[in-house]
Amino acid sequence: MSTPPIRRKRATIHDVAIEAGVSRGTVSRVVNGERYVSAEAREAIESAIAKVGYVPNTAARNLVMQRTQAVGFVVHEPHSLFVDDPNIGNILLGANEALSEADHQLVCLVVDSERDTDRITRYLSGGFVDGVIMVSARENDPITRVIERLGLPATFVGHPPDLRALPFVGIDNRKAAADVTAELVGRGRRRIGMIAAALDRDSGSDRLAGFRDALGDRFDDSLVVDVPLYSYDDGFEGMSVLLGRDPSIDGVFAASDAVAAGALEALRVSGRRVPDDVSLVGFDDSAWALRCHPPLTTVHQPAAAVGQRAAEVLLAQLRGEEVSLEGSLVPTSVVRRGTV
């Protein structure tokens, strides 16, 4: 029978105080970063901490302060899209960078089903996070209602149409979509269609509105195909439908780079050359744009900067500061490559 491993006893403030020859209160002031401790005592305590291997009990401290030092990063997307979409990853990394500098932990929560909604509702209600960064919220999103009911500090990436008194960070999807559609108009394309994705959230509906703005009287509703997600498969399917409706189409705005990559493959299969026969533009300037052949003309969306800004707005709320409810928009630009 094997002998169970002996666990080393965790060092305490009392151990540090004995080693340094000071009171426990003095050690506590040093550990908590308080002033009014002599340089000599501070040096002795720091040496004692290193010697006995003391690590502050953050969980106990947070319990007293009623803080978790954790922030929920809630993404309302299918699990597969959470992994495949570079934008979500870059938003996450940008948010994590800002939160790490403030000594906060990021907790990822993905909503892909009613069961996920129930589970995450219980988690948020249990007080396990101090606040939430919400990505891809839909209209009438149940998690949004939970955040409002709990009064959790929160920042939304994007602006659902029914968002109430909560701050948000994002981009001007409508203007950016109009700008990239203008690239197709400017090259003389006559039959311009759109693969419009994710119309159940503001980013998708705003990109369709921008497409309509750019075309004006030339807008043809029959040349818009609605697909559920910003995904490669939906782009392939959407382009196939669009070609079936009008084989003479010569310009396409795909609502994301992943959608555009799928559309590019559908055009290749159909024998259309890009950009000779059909010009194609996307949206995001993600890794998908450079994987395409030719590389994709698209909108540069600074996703990491959006995530960082979302975290900064949330941290301001956690510090008790007033934040604007008007929203914070990060600028975009058109990146011209080989598909136009």
C-alpha positions as CSV (number, residue, x, y, z in Angstrom):
1,M,0.0,0.0,0.0
2,S,1.5,3.3,-1.1
3,T,2.0,6.1,1.4
4,P,0.0,9.2,0.5
5,P,2.1,12.2,-0.3
6,I,2.7,14.6,2.6
7,R,1.4,18.1,1.8
8,R,3.5,20.9,2.9
9,K,1.8,23.2,5.4
10,R,0.9,26.6,3.9
11,A,2.9,29.5,5.4
12,T,0.9,32.1,7.2
13,I,1.2,35.7,8.3
14,H,2.1,34.4,11.7
15,D,5.1,32.5,10.3
16,V,6.3,35.7,8.5
17,A,5.9,37.8,11.7
18,I,7.9,35.3,13.8
19,E,10.7,35.2,11.2
20,A,10.8,39.0,10.7
21,G,10.5,39.7,14.5
22,V,7.5,42.1,14.0
23,S,3.8,42.0,14.7
24,R,1.2,40.4,12.5
25,G,-0.4,43.8,11.9
26,T,2.8,45.1,10.5
27,V,3.1,42.2,8.2
28,S,-0.5,42.7,7.1
29,R,0.1,46.3,6.2
30,V,3.1,45.4,4.0
31,V,1.2,42.6,2.3
32,N,-1.7,44.9,1.6
33,G,0.5,47.6,0.2
34,E,-0.2,50.1,3.0
35,R,2.2,52.9,4.0
36,Y,3.5,53.8,7.4
37,V,5.9,50.9,7.7
38,S,9.6,51.7,8.3
39,A,12.0,50.7,5.5
40,E,13.9,48.5,8.0
41,A,10.7,46.6,8.9
42,R,9.6,46.3,5.3
43,E,12.9,44.9,4.3
44,A,12.8,42.3,7.1
45,I,9.2,41.3,6.2
46,E,10.0,40.9,2.5
47,S,13.0,38.7,3.3
48,A,10.9,36.6,5.7
49,I,8.2,36.2,3.1
50,A,10.7,34.8,0.6
51,K,12.2,32.5,3.3
52,V,9.0,30.9,4.6
53,G,7.4,30.9,1.1
54,Y,4.3,32.9,2.1
55,V,1.6,33.5,-0.6
56,P,-1.3,35.8,0.3
57,N,-4.7,34.1,0.5
58,T,-6.4,36.0,-2.3
59,A,-9.6,34.1,-1.9
60,A,-10.0,35.0,1.7
61,R,-9.1,38.7,1.0
62,N,-11.7,38.8,-1.8
63,L,-14.3,37.3,0.4
64,V,-13.8,40.1,2.9
65,M,-13.8,42.8,0.2
66,Q,-16.7,41.1,-1.6
67,R,-14.7,41.1,-4.8
68,T,-13.6,38.1,-7.0
69,Q,-11.1,39.9,-9.2
70,A,-12.7,38.0,-12.1
71,V,-14.5,39.2,-15.2
72,G,-16.9,37.1,-17.3
73,F,-16.2,37.2,-21.1
74,V,-19.6,36.1,-22.4
75,V,-19.8,35.1,-26.1
76,H,-23.2,34.3,-27.6
77,E,-22.1,32.2,-30.5
78,P,-21.8,28.5,-31.4
79,H,-18.8,26.8,-29.9
80,S,-17.3,26.1,-33.3
81,L,-17.5,29.8,-34.2
82,F,-15.8,30.8,-30.9
83,V,-12.8,28.7,-32.0
84,D,-12.8,29.6,-35.7
85,D,-13.6,33.3,-35.7
86,P,-10.3,35.3,-35.4
87,N,-12.3,38.4,-34.4
88,I,-13.6,36.9,-31.2
89,G,-10.1,35.7,-30.3
90,N,-8.6,39.1,-30.9
91,I,-11.3,40.8,-28.8
92,L,-10.6,38.3,-26.0
93,L,-6.9,38.9,-26.2
94,G,-7.3,42.7,-26.1
95,A,-9.6,42.5,-23.1
96,N,-7.3,40.0,-21.3
97,E,-4.3,42.3,-21.8
98,A,-6.1,45.2,-20.1
99,L,-7.5,43.0,-17.3
100,S,-4.2,41.4,-16.6
101,E,-2.6,44.7,-16.1
102,A,-5.3,45.5,-13.5
103,D,-4.7,42.0,-11.9
104,H,-8.1,40.7,-12.9
105,Q,-8.8,37.2,-14.3
106,L,-10.8,36.6,-17.4
107,V,-13.4,33.8,-17.4
108,C,-14.7,32.6,-20.8
109,L,-18.4,31.7,-21.0
110,V,-19.9,30.6,-24.3
111,V,-23.6,30.6,-24.9
112,D,-24.7,28.1,-27.6
113,S,-27.9,26.6,-26.3
114,E,-30.7,27.1,-23.8
115,R,-28.8,24.9,-21.4
116,D,-25.8,27.2,-21.7
117,T,-28.1,30.1,-20.9
118,D,-29.4,28.5,-17.8
119,R,-26.0,27.5,-16.6
120,I,-24.4,30.9,-17.2
121,T,-27.4,32.6,-15.6
122,R,-26.8,30.6,-12.4
123,Y,-23.1,31.3,-12.6
124,L,-23.5,35.1,-12.9
125,S,-26.2,35.1,-10.2
126,G,-23.8,33.3,-7.9
127,G,-21.4,36.3,-7.6
128,F,-18.4,34.5,-9.2
129,V,-17.5,37.6,-11.3
130,D,-17.3,41.3,-10.6
131,G,-18.5,42.3,-14.0
132,V,-19.1,41.1,-17.6
133,I,-17.9,41.8,-21.1
134,M,-20.7,40.7,-23.5
135,V,-20.0,39.8,-27.1
136,S,-22.5,39.1,-29.9
137,A,-25.6,39.8,-27.8
138,R,-28.9,39.5,-29.8
139,E,-32.1,41.5,-29.4
140,N,-34.1,40.1,-26.5
141,D,-30.9,38.3,-25.3
142,P,-31.7,36.4,-22.0
143,I,-28.2,37.0,-20.7
144,T,-28.6,40.7,-21.3
145,R,-31.7,40.7,-19.2
146,V,-29.9,38.8,-16.4
147,I,-27.1,41.3,-16.4
148,E,-29.6,44.1,-16.1
149,R,-31.6,42.4,-13.3
150,L,-28.4,41.7,-11.3
151,G,-27.1,45.2,-11.8
152,L,-23.7,43.8,-12.8
153,P,-21.1,46.2,-14.2
154,A,-20.9,45.4,-17.9
155,T,-19.6,46.5,-21.2
156,F,-21.1,45.3,-24.5
157,V,-19.1,44.8,-27.6
158,G,-21.7,46.0,-30.1
159,H,-25.0,47.7,-29.5
160,P,-28.1,45.4,-29.5
161,P,-31.2,47.5,-30.4
162,D,-32.8,46.9,-27.0
163,L,-29.8,47.6,-24.9
164,R,-30.8,49.9,-22.1
165,A,-28.6,51.9,-19.7
166,L,-25.4,49.9,-20.3
167,P,-22.2,51.1,-21.9
168,F,-20.9,49.6,-25.2
169,V,-17.8,49.6,-27.4
170,G,-17.7,48.8,-31.1
171,I,-17.2,50.2,-34.6
172,D,-19.5,52.0,-37.0
173,N,-20.5,48.9,-39.0
174,R,-22.9,50.9,-41.2
175,K,-20.4,53.4,-42.4
176,A,-17.6,50.8,-42.8
177,A,-19.9,48.6,-44.9
178,A,-20.9,51.6,-47.1
179,D,-17.2,52.4,-47.6
180,V,-16.2,48.9,-48.7
181,T,-19.2,48.5,-51.0
182,A,-18.1,51.8,-52.6
183,E,-15.0,49.9,-53.7
184,L,-17.2,47.7,-55.9
185,V,-19.2,50.7,-57.3
186,G,-16.1,52.6,-58.0
187,R,-14.7,49.8,-60.1
188,G,-17.8,49.9,-62.3
189,R,-19.6,46.8,-61.1
190,R,-23.2,46.8,-62.1
191,R,-24.9,43.8,-60.5
192,I,-23.8,43.9,-56.9
193,G,-25.1,41.5,-54.3
194,M,-24.5,40.8,-50.6
195,I,-24.2,37.7,-48.5
196,A,-25.7,39.2,-45.3
197,A,-24.9,37.3,-42.1
198,A,-26.1,37.5,-38.5
199,L,-29.0,39.8,-39.1
200,D,-30.3,39.0,-35.6
201,R,-27.6,41.3,-34.1
202,D,-26.6,44.9,-34.7
203,S,-23.4,44.2,-36.6
204,G,-25.2,42.2,-39.3
205,S,-28.1,44.5,-39.7
206,D,-25.9,47.6,-39.7
207,R,-23.7,46.1,-42.4
208,L,-26.7,45.4,-44.6
209,A,-27.9,49.0,-44.0
210,G,-24.5,50.3,-45.1
211,F,-24.6,48.2,-48.2
212,R,-28.0,49.7,-49.0
213,D,-26.7,53.2,-48.3
214,A,-23.8,52.8,-50.8
215,L,-26.0,51.5,-53.6
216,G,-28.9,53.9,-53.2
217,D,-31.4,53.5,-56.1
218,R,-29.3,50.6,-57.5
219,F,-30.1,48.4,-54.4
220,D,-31.8,45.2,-55.4
221,D,-33.3,43.2,-52.6
222,S,-33.2,40.0,-54.7
223,L,-29.4,40.2,-54.7
224,V,-29.2,39.9,-50.9
225,V,-28.9,36.4,-49.4
226,D,-29.4,36.1,-45.7
227,V,-27.3,33.5,-43.9
228,P,-27.2,32.7,-40.1
229,L,-23.6,33.0,-39.2
230,Y,-20.2,34.7,-40.0
231,S,-18.9,31.4,-41.2
232,Y,-17.1,29.9,-44.2
233,D,-19.8,27.3,-44.8
234,D,-22.5,30.0,-44.8
235,G,-20.4,32.0,-47.3
236,F,-20.2,29.1,-49.7
237,E,-23.9,28.4,-49.4
238,G,-24.9,32.0,-49.7
239,M,-22.7,32.6,-52.8
240,S,-24.2,29.5,-54.5
241,V,-27.7,30.8,-53.9
242,L,-26.7,34.2,-55.2
243,L,-25.3,32.8,-58.4
244,G,-28.5,30.7,-58.8
245,R,-30.6,33.9,-58.6
246,D,-28.5,35.9,-61.0
247,P,-25.6,34.3,-62.9
248,S,-24.6,37.8,-64.2
249,I,-23.7,39.1,-60.8
250,D,-20.3,40.9,-61.0
251,G,-19.7,42.3,-57.5
252,V,-20.3,40.8,-54.0
253,F,-20.0,42.2,-50.5
254,A,-19.6,39.3,-48.0
255,A,-20.5,40.3,-44.4
256,S,-17.3,38.9,-43.0
257,D,-13.9,37.6,-44.2
258,A,-14.9,34.0,-43.3
259,V,-18.1,34.4,-45.4
260,A,-16.0,35.9,-48.2
261,A,-13.6,33.0,-48.1
262,G,-16.5,30.6,-48.5
263,A,-17.9,32.8,-51.3
264,L,-14.5,32.8,-53.1
265,E,-14.5,29.0,-53.1
266,A,-18.1,28.9,-54.5
267,L,-17.1,31.3,-57.3
268,R,-14.0,29.1,-58.1
269,V,-16.2,26.0,-58.3
270,S,-18.6,27.8,-60.6
271,G,-15.8,28.8,-63.0
272,R,-15.9,32.6,-62.1
273,R,-12.5,34.4,-61.9
274,V,-11.9,36.9,-59.1
275,P,-11.6,39.8,-59.7
276,D,-11.9,39.5,-63.5
277,D,-15.4,38.2,-63.6
278,V,-16.6,39.0,-60.1
279,S,-15.1,41.5,-57.6
280,L,-15.4,40.5,-53.9
281,V,-15.0,42.4,-50.6
282,G,-15.2,41.2,-47.0
283,F,-15.2,42.6,-43.6
284,D,-12.8,42.3,-40.6
285,D,-9.3,42.1,-42.0
286,S,-8.8,38.9,-40.1
287,A,-6.5,35.9,-40.9
288,W,-9.1,34.7,-43.4
289,A,-8.4,37.7,-45.6
290,L,-4.8,36.7,-46.1
291,R,-5.6,33.0,-46.6
292,C,-7.7,33.9,-49.6
293,H,-6.2,33.7,-53.1
294,P,-6.1,36.4,-54.2
295,P,-5.9,38.2,-50.8
296,L,-9.2,39.9,-49.8
297,T,-10.1,43.6,-50.0
298,T,-11.8,44.2,-46.7
299,V,-12.6,46.5,-43.8
300,H,-9.9,46.6,-41.1
301,Q,-11.7,46.1,-37.8
302,P,-9.2,46.6,-34.8
303,A,-10.7,43.8,-32.8
304,A,-8.0,43.7,-30.1
305,A,-8.4,47.5,-29.6
306,V,-12.1,47.0,-29.2
307,G,-11.6,44.3,-26.6
308,Q,-9.0,46.4,-24.7
309,R,-11.4,49.4,-24.7
310,A,-14.3,47.2,-23.5
311,A,-12.1,46.0,-20.6
312,E,-11.0,49.6,-19.7
313,V,-14.7,50.8,-19.6
314,L,-15.6,47.8,-17.4
315,L,-12.6,48.5,-15.0
316,A,-13.7,52.1,-14.7
317,Q,-17.1,50.9,-13.5
318,L,-15.5,48.6,-11.0
319,R,-13.6,51.6,-9.6
320,G,-16.9,53.4,-9.1
321,E,-16.3,55.9,-12.0
322,E,-19.1,57.3,-14.2
323,V,-18.9,56.0,-17.8
324,S,-20.6,57.3,-20.9
325,L,-23.6,55.5,-22.2
326,E,-23.2,57.1,-25.6
327,G,-20.8,54.3,-26.6
328,S,-17.2,54.3,-27.7
329,L,-16.5,53.7,-31.4
330,V,-13.1,52.5,-32.6
331,P,-12.2,53.7,-36.2
332,T,-12.0,51.4,-39.2
333,S,-10.5,51.6,-42.6
334,V,-10.7,49.8,-46.0
335,V,-7.7,47.6,-46.9
336,R,-7.3,47.2,-50.6
337,R,-6.0,43.9,-51.9
338,G,-6.5,41.6,-54.9
339,T,-10.2,40.7,-55.0
340,V,-11.3,44.0,-56.5
